[in-house]
């Protein structure tokens, strides 16, 4: 997963124009439009034409591969507004941190994996598993909580709660729904949440595994590498005309005095990056 994530980051760096800027905004607008038209459709014909149905997809309705992400998760206007605002907040922040290209790959890979799973179940077991983007959007929530676990949000716009606690509650909901599907004998549906989390594991698995790694191991490994790297950098900068230099673009605090520089804790060693590349670079592994 780490190597795949590095390849994705390298691709995005080599193709800076790749991706759909403000992708989550378009998805939210699409959900609102579908909901508005759906209120005039008492037979739910519109929804039935949009969600991913493997049987209908094989009959030529290829638009379902994309449009199922536009099917609203809530029918009530209040819950719809809250959920869409929340997903827009999460998606826009992830796009800002990762870049439009990486966020686009994340979202569309999640869509593709979910649709492919539904299609495979239909082809192998002849069981129809119609899917929406519910679990994919919830995986965005997990990604946000992994990157910013201490970030506080207002639950129901009133109660301040840290993202990590909401993530644990979300994980409990995932497990509960999987268990309920298994108890009901609907095993094909039980794996839909798991498939939707595949993209999350690729993009955020390194942070997740690092969190569960024993603290003593993490501290020992990082301290040794950090001290060695600091000495190396100090030797290299003894005669250098600058104090900090971005490892990506090469800008320094001498030629760009107003530019902010930071050090990446995920890179192996002691590497400095400017504000434009601290969240958008290929992590050093050695």
C-alpha positions in Angstrom: 0.0 0.0 0.0 2.8 2.4 0.8 4.5 1.8 -2.6 1.2 2.3 -4.4 0.5 5.5 -2.5 4.0 6.8 -3.4 3.3 6.0 -7.1 0.0 8.0 -6.9 1.8 10.9 -5.3 4.6 10.8 -7.9 2.0 10.7 -10.7 0.2 13.7 -9.3 3.5 15.6 -9.0 4.4 14.8 -12.6 0.9 15.7 -13.8 -0.1 18.8 -11.8 -3.1 19.6 -14.0 -4.7 16.1 -13.5 -7.8 16.0 -11.4 -11.1 17.8 -11.0 -10.8 20.9 -8.8 -13.7 21.3 -6.3 -14.9 17.8 -7.1 -16.8 17.5 -3.8 -18.7 20.7 -4.6 -19.9 19.2 -7.9 -21.0 16.0 -6.1 -22.9 18.0 -3.5 -24.6 20.1 -6.2 -25.5 16.9 -8.1 -27.0 15.4 -4.9 -29.1 18.5 -4.3 -30.4 18.6 -7.9 -31.3 14.8 -7.8 -33.0 15.3 -4.5 -35.1 18.2 -5.8 -36.2 16.3 -8.9 -36.8 13.3 -6.7 -39.3 15.1 -4.6 -41.5 15.4 -7.7 -41.0 11.8 -8.6 -43.3 9.7 -6.3 -42.3 6.4 -8.0 -38.6 6.9 -7.4 -37.9 6.4 -11.1 -35.0 8.8 -11.1 -33.3 7.2 -8.2 -33.7 3.8 -9.8 -32.0 5.1 -13.0 -29.0 6.5 -11.1 -27.8 4.0 -8.5 -25.5 1.2 -9.6 -27.3 -1.9 -10.6 -25.0 -4.5 -12.2 -27.8 -6.1 -14.3 -28.8 -2.7 -15.8 -25.2 -1.8 -16.3 -24.6 -4.9 -18.4 -27.6 -4.0 -20.4 -25.9 -0.8 -21.6 -26.8 1.7 -18.9 -23.1 2.6 -18.4 -23.9 6.0 -16.8 -24.7 4.1 -13.5 -20.9 3.7 -13.1 -20.7 7.4 -12.2 -24.2 8.6 -11.3 -24.7 6.4 -8.2 -22.5 9.0 -6.4 -25.3 11.5 -7.0 -28.0 9.6 -5.2 -28.8 11.4 -1.9 -28.4 9.4 1.2 -31.1 11.2 3.2 -34.7 11.9 2.2 -35.4 14.6 4.8 -34.2 18.1 3.9 -32.5 18.7 7.3 -30.5 15.5 7.4 -29.6 16.0 3.7 -28.3 19.5 4.4 -26.3 18.4 7.4 -24.7 15.4 5.6 -23.9 17.3 2.4 -22.4 20.2 4.3 -20.3 17.7 6.3 -19.1 15.8 3.2 -18.3 19.1 1.4 -16.3 20.3 4.5 -14.4 17.0 4.6 -13.8 16.7 0.9 -12.7 20.2 0.3 -10.1 20.0 3.2 -8.8 16.7 1.9 -8.5 18.2 -1.6 -6.6 21.1 -0.2 -4.2 18.8 1.7 -3.7 16.2 -1.1 -4.3 18.3 -4.2 -7.0 17.9 -6.7 -5.3 15.0 -8.5 -4.9 12.8 -5.5 -8.3 13.5 -4.2 -9.9 12.8 -7.6 -8.0 9.4 -7.7 -9.2 8.6 -4.2 -12.9 9.3 -4.9 -13.1 7.7 -8.3 -11.1 4.6 -7.3 -13.5 4.2 -4.4 -16.4 4.4 -6.9 -14.8 2.0 -9.3 -14.0 -0.6 -6.6 -17.6 -0.5 -5.2 -19.1 -0.9 -8.7 -16.6 -3.7 -9.6 -17.5 -5.6 -6.5 -21.2 -5.3 -7.2 -20.6 -6.5 -10.8 -18.5 -9.4 -9.7 -21.0 -10.6 -7.2 -23.7 -10.5 -9.9 -21.5 -12.4 -12.4 -20.4 -15.1 -10.0 -23.4 -15.6 -7.7 -26.2 -13.9 -9.8 -27.0 -11.8 -6.8 -27.8 -8.1 -7.4 -26.1 -5.7 -5.0 -27.3 -2.2 -5.9 -25.0 0.3 -4.3 -24.8 4.0 -3.6 -21.9 6.2 -2.4 -22.8 6.0 1.2 -19.8 4.0 2.4 -17.5 5.8 0.0 -18.4 9.1 1.6 -18.0 7.7 5.1 -14.5 6.6 4.1 -13.7 10.3 3.4 -14.7 10.9 7.0 -12.2 8.3 8.1 -9.5 9.9 6.0 -10.1 13.3 7.5 -10.1 11.9 11.0 -6.8 10.1 10.3 -5.1 13.3 9.1 -6.6 15.6 11.7 -7.7 13.5 14.7 -7.7 16.4 17.1 -9.8 18.7 14.8 -13.0 19.7 16.6 -16.3 19.9 14.7 -19.7 21.0 16.0 -22.0 18.0 16.1 -25.4 19.1 15.0 -23.8 22.6 14.9 -23.9 22.8 18.7 -21.7 20.1 20.4 -17.9 20.3 19.9 -16.4 16.9 19.3 -13.0 15.7 18.2 -12.8 13.9 14.9 -11.2 10.9 16.3 -14.1 10.2 18.6 -16.6 10.6 15.7 -14.4 8.2 13.7 -14.6 5.5 16.4 -18.4 5.9 16.5 -18.4 5.7 12.7 -16.3 2.5 12.8 -18.7 1.0 15.3 -21.5 1.7 12.9 -19.6 0.0 10.1 -19.1 -3.1 12.2 -22.7 -3.2 13.4 -24.0 -3.0 9.8 -21.6 -5.7 8.7 -22.7 -8.0 11.5 -26.4 -7.3 10.8 -25.9 -8.3 7.1 -24.2 -11.5 8.2 -26.9 -12.4 10.7 -29.5 -11.8 8.0 -27.6 -14.1 5.6 -26.9 -11.2 3.2 -23.2 -11.9 2.9 -22.7 -10.1 -0.4 -23.9 -6.8 1.2 -21.7 -7.4 4.3 -18.6 -6.8 2.2 -19.7 -3.6 0.6 -18.4 -1.4 3.5 -15.1 -3.3 3.4 -14.6 -2.7 -0.3 -15.4 1.0 0.1 -12.6 1.2 2.7 -10.0 -0.2 0.2 -9.1 3.3 -1.1 -8.8 4.6 2.4 -6.3 1.8 3.3 -4.2 2.7 0.3 -4.1 6.4 0.9 -4.1 6.4 4.7 -3.0 3.0 5.7 0.5 4.1 6.6 -0.9 6.6 9.1 -3.3 4.0 10.5 -0.6 1.3 11.0 1.7 3.9 12.5 -0.9 4.7 15.0 -1.3 1.1 16.2 2.4 0.4 16.2 3.9 0.2 19.7 4.8 3.6 20.9 8.3 2.6 22.1 9.1 1.3 18.6 7.9 4.4 16.9 9.8 6.7 19.2 13.1 4.7 19.0 13.0 4.5 15.2 12.2 8.1 14.7 14.6 9.5 17.3 17.6 7.6 15.8 16.8 8.6 12.3 16.1 12.2 13.3 19.3 12.8 15.2 21.4 11.2 12.4 19.7 13.3 9.8 20.0 16.6 11.8 23.8 16.2 12.1 24.0 15.4 8.3 21.9 18.5 7.5 23.9 20.7 9.8 27.2 19.6 8.1 25.7 20.3 4.7 24.5 23.8 5.7 27.6 25.0 7.4 28.7 26.8 4.2 25.3 27.2 2.6 23.9 30.7 2.2 20.5 29.6 3.6 19.0 28.0 6.6 16.0 26.1 5.0 15.6 24.7 1.5 12.5 22.9 0.1 13.4 19.4 -1.0 10.9 19.6 -3.9 11.2 23.0 -5.6 14.6 24.1 -4.2 13.4 27.4 -2.9 15.2 28.7 0.2 14.5 31.1 3.0 17.1 33.4 1.5 15.6 33.8 -2.0 12.0 33.6 -0.6 12.1 35.3 2.9 8.4 35.4 3.3 7.8 31.7 2.5 7.0 29.3 5.4 9.0 26.1 5.7 8.2 23.0 7.7 9.7 19.5 8.3 7.8 16.4 7.4 7.4 13.8 10.2 6.5 11.0 7.8 9.6 11.2 5.8 12.6 9.1 6.8 15.2 11.6 7.8 15.2 15.4 8.3 13.6 16.9 5.2 12.3 20.4 4.8 9.5 21.5 2.5 7.9 24.9 1.7 4.3 25.6 2.4 3.3 24.6 -1.1 4.8 21.1 -0.9 4.5 20.1 2.8 1.3 18.3 2.0 2.1 17.5 -1.6 5.3 15.6 -2.0 6.7 12.0 -2.3 7.8 10.9 1.1 11.5 10.0 1.6 11.9 6.3 2.6 15.6 6.3 3.3 
